[in-house]
């Protein structure tokens, strides 16, 4: 089967998570069903109505949220006076715990896409007993090697776009971590500098999909573009705030901590992240996981991937690992 039909939330709100931040959340499906939380990508994207459709609404109590600075949460990362120093991996995981307590949920399934898969993995590793299962797609683990691949590494595949990415940086900033250099531009007091940097960064993101430059509609929204670019480069330029500095990454190192947590990894065979073999290594280091490769699909595993993801949530709803 494909995705479940569209549904609307039965409740929503803004949760005060401290540091002047309020996180948007919503619940839909069965109020007495199996709890599941959705972690969107980016970082800096937002939860969408489509995310609700990966779950049987009769079986699940589906929780969606917009992470700090993103979507309907406030303050937005696009506002220059928003303090990004209180937007880190530790803060996002603490927000999940506050939301879980607020909703009276003891344990929940975690569904994550792209950056959300990284966040879900680290959350499960550091909060034992809270996560019942993990369902992850477009898998990322937040390693420095992945960040380098998605910038400097892909420059060999997209040389013209990469040249434009470098052109947006000061000459003396072109040899180091590109995300960190763009993050510094996106913190500039000059609005014009910030806007040019956001445009250059999202043009690069678009080029590596690949698609013609500036063809992705959400990047044409100046507010989204600025908030997204600022948040992505903030995380990518700071080791995802894991404090290790190890190119292999903390999440892969700590994969054994996932023992006992069933998981499903759904990965497009053409996802550029596969070039490092990270998802295979994660799967082999995590015996309770299954890895499903979707042929001829990229970071978005497409309709076939959607079917696999729905099959996984259906299976976990029945209590089958």
N, C-alpha and C positions, 0 to 999 in steps of 0.2 A: 504494500500500500504506500501511498505518498504521505504528505503532511496531513495532519488533522485540520478540520475546518477552522476558520477564523473565530476567535472568541474575544470577549471583552473582560476587563478586570472586574471583580466584584468588590475590591477595596484597593485603596492606594493612599499614599501619604508622603510627607517629607520628614525624614528622621534626623534629628540633631545628633551629629556624631562628634561634636567638639571642634575646636580650632576654627570656629566660625563657619563650619561646613554643615550643609543640610543635604542629605542624600534622598533622591526620589526612589520610591519603591512601589510595586503593585503586586497584587495576588489575583490569580484567576484559576479556573478549573473547579475542583472539588475541595471545599474548605476542610473536609475531613480526610482528604486523600494523602498519598505518600508525598512528603515535602521534597521539592526540588528547587534549586536556585540556578539561575542563568547568569553567566559571567560573559559580558560582551567583549569584543576585541578592541583594537586600537594600539595602545591604550588611547582613550579619548573619543571613542565612538559613542554608542548609546544602545540601550535595549530597544528592540523593535517589535511590532506586533507579530512578525514572522517567527520570532523566537518562541512564542507561545505554542506554536503549531507542532513542535517536536514531541509533545506529550499528549497522552490520552487525557482529555479534560475530566473524564469520569473517574480516573484512577489517581490523578496527581493534584496536589496543591502547588501550583506553579508560582514561584517568586521571581520577579524580575527587578533589577535595580540599575540605575545609571551611576557609574562609579564617580568618585570625587572629581569635580570640575567638568564633568561630561553631561551632555544631554540636558535633562530637566533638573539636575542637581545644581546647587548654588553654593558658593559663587562659581561662575564659569571660568575655565582656564583661559578663555579668550580675553578676559578682562585683565589688563596689564597689572592692576593692583592686587590680583588674586595671588596669595602666597603659595607658591609651588613647593616650598620647603615642608609643608604638611601634606604633601601628596606623594606618598612612597608606598612600596609594597606592604610594609608593616601597617601603614595607616589603612590601606584597602582591606587587609585581612581583619583588622580591628573593627572596621565598619561592618564586615560580614558578621562578626560575632555580635555586635550591637543589634543588628537587624534580626539575627536568629533569636536573640533573647527577647527583642521587642515583639516578635510574632509568636513567641512561645513554642518554638520548634526545638526539639532535642537533637535530632540528627537529620541530615538531608542529603539527597543526591546532588552532586555538583556537575553542571553541564557548562562547558566552556569552549569558546572558539578563539583561535589565534592567541592574542595576549591573554584572553580569558582562560585558555588552557594552561598557560604558565601560572596564572594566579591560582587556578584551581589545584594544580599540582602542588604548589608551595603551601597552600592553605591546608591541604590534606596531610602534607608532611609535617607541618608544625602544629596541627590541631587534631591529634589522634583521637579517634572515637566519635568525631563529629560528622565525618563524611561516610555515607553508606556505600556510594558508588561514584565513579567518575565516568562521564561521557564527554570525550574531547575530540575536536576536529580542527584541522589547520594547525596542527600541534606545534607549539613553541615552548622552549624551556628557559628563555631569558639569558642565554649564555653570551659572552662577549664574541665568541666565534660566530654565532648566528647574526649578531648585529654587524660584524665586519663583512660577512657574506652578503647581507642584504643591502650593503652600501658599496664598499670597495670591490667585493667579489663580483657582484652583478655588473659592475662597471665594465667588465670584459665582455659581457653579453649585450650590453646596451651602451656602447661607447659614446654615441652622440648625446644621449640623455645624461650620461655620467659627466660628460664634459660640461654640460649646462649646470649640473649639480655643483661641480667644483667652482664654476664661474661665479656662483652666488656667495662664495666664501672669500675672505681676505687671503691673499697669496700665502701668508705665513701660517694659515690654518688648514691648508689642504693636505697635509701629510699625516695628521693625527686622526682622532675619532671624529668622523664627519658629523655624527649626530650631536656630539658634545659641542662642536663648533657652531652648528645651526642653533642649538639650544641657547648659546650665548647671544646670538643675533636676535633670537625671539624674546630675550629679556631686555633688549635695548630700550632706553627711554624714548627713542625716536620711533613713532608709529609707522613711518614710511619704511624704516629698516625692518621692523617686525613684519609688515605686510609683504615686502619683497621676499623675505626669508620663508614665510609660510607658503607663498606661491611657488617658490623654487622647490621646497620640500615636497609639496603635494604633486607637483609636476613629475618629480622623480618617482613617487609612489605610483602614480598613474602609468608611467612609462614601463614599469616593471610588472604590470598586471599580465601581459602588456595590452595597451590600448592607445589610441591616438592621444597626444597630450591634451589635457584638460577636458576629457570626455566623461569623467565621472561627475555626476550631477552634484553630489554632496560637497565636492571641493569647490563648487561655484558659489557656495554660501560663504561669504567672508568670515562670518562669526564661527562657523564650524571649522573652516579651513585653518584659522588662526589657533583655535583651541586644540584641534587635533594635532597640528604640527608641533605646538608647544608641548603637549603632553607626551607624544611619541619621543621627541628628542630629549625630553627631560628624563625619561626612563632609559632609553637606549644610550644616552650619554653618561649615565651614572650607574652602570653595572646592574640595572634594575633594582638598585638599592639593596643588593644582597651582601655587599661589603666584602666580597671574597677576592675579586680580581682574577679569578681562575678562568681561563678561556673555555674550559670544558663546562663550567657552570655548576652552581650549587644544586640545582634541581636534579640533574643527571647523577651527580655524586651521591645524593641522598635518596635515590630511587628505592633502595632497600627499605626505607621507612614506610613505603606504600604497601608493604606486605599485609595481606588480609583485606585489602580494599579492592573489590572487583572493579575493573575498568575496561572501557572500549575506546580505542584510538582509531579514528577514521581519517585517512590521509589520501589526498590526491597523489597519484604516482608522479605527476609533473610539478608538484609543489617544490619551489626552489629550496625550501628548507630541507628537503630530502638529500640535497647535495652533500651535506655533512654526515648523513647517516644517523642523526640524533634520534629520530623517532624509533628506528630499529633498535638502537642501543638502549633506549628507555624501555621499550617493550621487553627486551631480553633481560634487563635488570629488574623487571617488575613481573614476577611469575603469575600474578593474578590478573594480568592484562591480556586483552586480545587486540591484535592489530589487523585492520581491514584496509587494504590498499584499493583505491578506486582507479581503474585504468583511464588514462587520457584525461585526467582531471587535475586542476591546479590547486591553489590554496583554498579555493571554494570547491568542495568535492562534488557539487552539482546535484542533479536529481537522484542519481544512483547513491551518492553519499547521504542524501536526505533519507532515503529508504533505509539505509543501514542504521542511521542515527535513531530513527523512529523504532526500528526493530529492537535496538538496544534498550531504549526507554520502556518499551512494551515488556521486554523480558525482565527488566529489573522491577517493574511494577508487580510482576507475578512472583517476585522474590527469587528468581532464578539468576544465578551468576553466570 
